[in-house]
Amino acid sequence: MKAKSWLALGVAMTFCSGFLLTVFLNTQVAQEPHHTYKVLSPKVLEKLAHNKNFNFHIPIQSLEASLIPEDVAEMTHVDVERTELEKFAHQKPKPAKRKWDGKLRTKEEADEAIEESVKKHEEESNPCSSTGRDPGSTRIFKVGKRKDFQSSIADALFTLNMCKNDREHKRYDFYWDETFDKHSSTVEKEREKYLNVNIKEGASLSSIPGARLAIGLKPSLARVHNSCLKLLSPSQCAFTKRAFNFERESNKLHIEDGTKRFIDFAHELSYTQEAQSDWPQLWIFKPQESFLGQGIRLLKVDEEDVRDRSGIGHWAASRFPSGSWTLQEYVRNPALFKGRKFDVRVWSVLMSTEPLRIYTLGHGFPKVSTKLYDPSPEYLEDLCMHIKMPLGPGCKAKSLVSPYPKNTEDGWAKGLEFSPTSPDVNWPSMWTQIEDQVSVVVLAGLSKMKLEEQKIFKDEQKKRDSYRRFVFLSPDFAVDDTGKVFMEEMNTNGFMIGDTYAHFFPAQEETVVVMRLLGADGFPDKWKYKSNAEQVVSAFCDEYHACDQRIRTELARFIDEEMHAEMWKRSFPPREDNWPGFDSVKLFWQKYSKLMREEIDEENDDPTIENLYEPTEMDVATWRFVEWRRGVSLGAEDDTESVKLRKLVKRTCKHCNVIEGEDKQRTDEQQRPWYYEDAYFE
């Protein structure tokens, strides 16, 4: 009993001493209001123990944490021993150690060493790190600020093991952004971008001077078509529908091609096209500064609206507000996909202006309406039926066709519906129209691009020739029920969709491949065919007798592009398997390269601009090369050297292998779609 009493007394005294100590400390805190106090952990106290200028006296062992003034400099009033802190520090248990990398370490030390080793290995193996980078082989890219560029384009370039430019590595081999003129207030500011010192020699940039203004704006296609109608027959200008550019400011109305021409065409349309013979006519109304389909709608034109100038003025004032607009004839008898209207987004690349080279993705991306097509007047204002494809505000996703065609190869042709009077229509013939219409429009704007390039580079020819420029094109096409294709517009800064909407249009793989086609990663497969390509170019030049080093270099690039193109196909110059002949290509050039001549001549009195409309020596050499490869592929001769050359050509020509003899050649009529009669290639 006595022992228990003594034990109880000891516990009580311990409790009381702790209570009194707490009261004492609280009293001290209250007496020193000018100090700020905080709770310190034992680990912090350990650090303080090694501070020789820090002395105070608190029974450390009796407290789990201590109240200490935060301002160390004012703590001289506390009278304490440093040895107590040192004692506390030495009382800490020693951590267990283990071996790692041949050395005895604590667990914390070992973990830190492992983490540091892994980080070092990742940095050394990462080609984009400062230590892992090989300056001679690593290629740097730069992309614009747009979200689709930062996602789809950047991801594609990372896939090719390229590195994004940063503060340490500002110079780049590949640049993808909107065309430079879009955000340049003056020509001089645009010029500064093209002359940027960070552009490496041999780099590629996604901007060609003048391309956006010549073909990439909504009014551009209307101007090209109107110029075509002044020089050529309607059948030779059947690459798009008639369009007019309007500008309305308050009560003033200006029609770019003339009010009378619009009135005359509207009346002509009423009796030349069955689909538009009944009033009101339908026109597509496009705000010229819109994008992603914003503001586009159908506009009705009644007969009294185009009776005279006053009728046009009243109609315009009541139908659209002040601003700049483009009106384009609507395809009122469209081909259908499972009963629904559609249009097709196509991807093309203007690879070079000298020589002119265009590649087009081998399939398009169909945009199919959510509603069954009905031309009845009561549905004329249903935008989900006529304009918003595949979706838009008010259009229901659950009404989309299922399964949705992800591209024009995904069971696409089976769902197409045409007029009963056009039983022989097929999708391949329509795709040929698409490729050739892209070539027509680009060639029409080529003279403007070359003229603008002269202004940009002026006396900087060395810089001009030191790197390559390209433009990514994404035109839209409509198809009527007879299989005729019409370009609706040409986009030069189109949305790079990637796999953003993969349930509709998975397109990231195509994006990666176009980067390889453009040489973003330096044509990594070149080693497989380089020797064969050199022999082919040498054999052609020996026969052609007009190859300087520039032509040889360009022909080698020509082969590089083709060998990395995969699902992309060259659309100009025409491929070997669809070659119309050198003379036809030259005639095609002469027709469509001069469409904008009147406009250019009005603004320039320099007699040398005549050269803008003619094919260059590089163009002619390229056409000759294509024709020569095609002839070699046909195998007209069977001697040993010819057989050897034929094999070399087929190894370096993507579209020569399909040609196996004269009996495989298609006639001109089979090569050309319906509107090529007396039109493009003659």
PyMOL commands that set and color helices and strands:
alter all, ss='L'
color gray80, all
select helices_A, chain A and resi 2-31+42-49+60-62+72-77+83-90+107-125+147-159+180-183+187-194+211-216+218-231+234-237+259-272+274-276+303-306+309-319+377-379+383-386+397-399+413-415+427-457+461-466+508-517+524-528+530-544+549-563+576-578+582-592+597-603+607-613+617-634+640-651+662-664+668-671+674-676
alter helices_A, ss='H'
color red, helices_A
select strands_A, chain A and resi 37-40+66-69+97-100+103-106+140-143+163-164+172-176+199-205+243-249+252-255+281-287+297-301+323-329+336-337+340-345+348-353+356-361+365-372+416-417+468-469+471-473+476-479+485-489+568-572
alter strands_A, ss='S'
color yellow, strands_A
deselect
rebuild
show_as cartoon
